């Protein structure tokens, strides 16, 4: 099967692929898949299926598998294609390339060799979980996967303890309970958190609560699927009452008393009842 020459300029194109729902792919990503000279994927079977769903023909184009254990072997072949003036696309198995993804070494090598690197943004499990968690989004820190061993996991969590933003982790369902118990121990059982599972898929689930409650739930309810854990920032001991009042006053201009109190309590990691009582006082004053 012959194919017209690609209209894309030479370079490495990074496309985000759906987490679950196939229609979450962008039109730009489909255009790139249709026009590129060489296709590279973390899982070629997933990419083939995605292209079939959207009617994008592979034709006689080269399709290479690229993952953690074959990167050193395959990377030179991909760079050779770039050197020959080809346009190359890399697709992770699900989500955005470079985020907890083997494509990092490939993209870094392409940049070091002076080739163009182009990103077509799209789905991301970390960002999707963050928006669903109900936790503050003004600042956040993506920490990827924590170490398997409890001692190393706890050491890593200590380093994240005082970060002034929501923490975002990827986690295996087999380690979820242990990870949450360690997080509860190191970060504090009262910290708000969320377990986001199977995002955009049929059995999507978001469970919110304190770290201690979620750890106990995970212990009693073993689960499956892709998981993102989000954890609220550390409580600030330096927040003044005047600062809280000012934020409450601003929120009360746009929200009901209860919604304003919930927003401010979540923002400053405070207990809801005292904040609600203060909001009532401000509305009466």
N, C-alpha and C positions, 0 to 999 in steps of 0.2 A: 504494500500500500504506500503510494507516494504521498508527499506532503509538501506544501509550499513553504518557502523559507520563513523563519520566524520574523515577525515585525518588531519584536522586542530587541533592544540593544543588548550587547553582551554584558554579563554580570550575574551575580547570585541574587535570586529573588526569594524572600522569605514570606510564606503565606501562612496565616492562621487557619486552622481547620476546626470544624464543629466539635464541641465537647460530647454531644449526643445527637441533638436534632440536626439532621442534614441540611435543613433550610437556613441554618445560621451562618452558612458560608457567605462571603461577600461577593458581589458581582465582579469586583476587581480581581479577586482571587480566582474566580472561574475564567476570566479573560486570560490571566497569566497561565493557568493550567492548559488552556486551549492553544496558546501561542508559543510557549517556551520550547526550546530545542531539546533539553535534557531534563528529566524528572528524577528527583531524589526524595526518598521518604524514609522516615523512621520505620514505618510498616507499610510495605508496598501493597499488601492485601487491602488495608484500610483505604489507601489512596485510590486504588483501582475501583473499589466499591463506590467511593464518593464520586469519582468521575463518571461511573456508569449511571448513578442516580441522577446526575445533572446533565447527562447526554454529552459529555466531553470525551472524544475519542482519543485513545492513546496512539493508535496508528503504529508506525514503525519507529517511533521515538525510543531512545534509550531510557530505561527505568532502572534506577539503582537503589538498593537498600543500604541505609546508613544508620548505624546505631552504636551504642557505647563500645561493644566488643569487636567491631570491625572497622571502626573509624580510621585507625592508623593505616589500614590496608586500602580502604576505598577513597580516602581523602585525596591522595595523589592523582587518582583517575579523574576525580571531579575537577581538580585544579587544571588538569590537562585539557579538559573540555573548555574551561574558561580561557585558557591560553590559546585555544584554537578559535576563539571569538564566538563561542556558543553562549546562549542564554540558558541558565540553569535555575530551576526552582527547587527549594527544599521545603518539605512539609513535615511538621511533627505529627505524631499519631493523633493527638487531640489538643487543641489550644494553640497558643502562640509560641513559635520557635524561640529558642534561647532561654526560655523560662523553665528551669529544671529540665533541661532538654539536651540531648547529645549534639545538637546542631551548633553549640557554642564554639567548639574547636574548629568546625568547618568555616563558620563565618569569620572567626578571628584569622584563620589562615588566608582566606580570600582577601581580607582587608590588608594584611601584611604583604601580600603579593601585589597589591595595588588595583585589585578588581573592584568594580562598583558593587555596592551592597544596597539592596532595595527591600524595604519592608512594606507589606500590604497588611495593615492591622486588622484584627478581628477578634474572635472569642478568646477569652482567658479565664481559666478556672479561678485564679487568685482574685481577679477583679470582680467576677460574677459572685463569688462567695462573699466578698467584702460588701457588695451592694445589698446582699440578702441578709447579712448577719444582724443588722440593727445596731451595729457598733459605729463609733465615730469614724468618718472617712477623710477628715481634713488632713490627717497624717497617718501613714501606715508603713509597716516594715515587712517585706516578704522574706521569710527565712528558709523556704524550701523544705526539704526533709530533715528532720532531726536525726542524730545518730541512733543506731539500734540499741546499743548497750545503755542501761539505765544510768550508770555513773557518768558516761559521756553526755548523755541526753540532759541530765541535770546540770552539768557544767555549762552546756550551751544555753540552757534556759536562764541560768544566773546571768549570763552575758546580755540577755534580752530583757531582764527584769525591769530596768529603769528607762527603757526606750519610751519616749513620749508620744507613742502612736499605737494604733491597733496592730497586733501581730498576726501574720498570716502564715500558716504552715500547710504543707502537703503531708498526708499520712496514710500508711497502709492500714486496712481494716484489722489486720492481725495485731497491730501494735497500738491501735487507737486507745484502748483502755489503759494500758501501761503509760502511754504518753500523757493522757489526761491526768492520771494520778500523780505523775511526776510534775506536771505543770501546776497542779493544785498545791503540791507540796512546796515548790520553789516560788511560784508567783503569787500564791494565796488563793485559798478555796473560794473566797467571796468574789473574785474577779469574774466579770461577765464574759461569756464565750458563746460560740456557736459551732455546731457540727453541720457542715454542708456536704451532703452526699448525693452522688449520681446527678450532678447538675445538668439541667436541660434534658434529662432522660426520663423515661416513663415513671421510674420510681424515685424521682427527685424528692429529697427530704431535707429540711432545715430544722434543727433542734437547738433552741436557745436556752440558756440558763447559767448558773454559776459553774465554775470549774469543778467544784466538789460534786454538785448534782449531776453534771454531765459525765464525770468519771464513774460514778456509781451506776448511772444508766448504761454506759458502755460495758461495764463489767457484767451486768445482768442481761444485756441484750447484744450478743455478738452480731456483727453486721458484715455486709459485703459491699463492694463497689469502690469507686474513686471518691476520696474524702479530702475536704479542705477544712482545717480548723482555724477559726479566728478567735483571738483573745484580746480583751480590752486593754488599754494602756494602764500603766501604774497610776494609782491615786496620787494626786498632788497634795502635799502637805502645806504648800505655799499659797494656795488659792485663798484670797481674802473674801470676806463676806460681801464687801463692796463690789468686787468683781463679779461674784455670783449674782448679786442684785441687779447689776447693770445688764448682765446677760439675760436674766429673767425678764427685765423690763422690755428689752428688745424682742424677746420671744413672745411676750404677752400682747404685743402689738399685732402679731400675725397669727397667734394660736389661741386655743382655749387654755384655761388655767391648767387643766390636767395635762394637755399635750405639751405646754410650755415647761411644766415641771418635769415631765418625763424626758424631754429633750435636754434640759440643763443637767438633770441628774446623770443622764448617760454621758454627756459631754465631759463632766468633771468627775465621773465615777463616784457619785454620791448616792446615799440612800434616798429613795423617792419620797418617803413620807415627810421628812423635814423640809425638803425643797418644795413640796406641794403646800405645806403649811405657810412657808415664807411667801409663796406666790399668792396665796389668799390674802395675806397681810398687805402685800403691795397693791393688790387690786382695791382693797378697802381704804388704803392710805391715800 
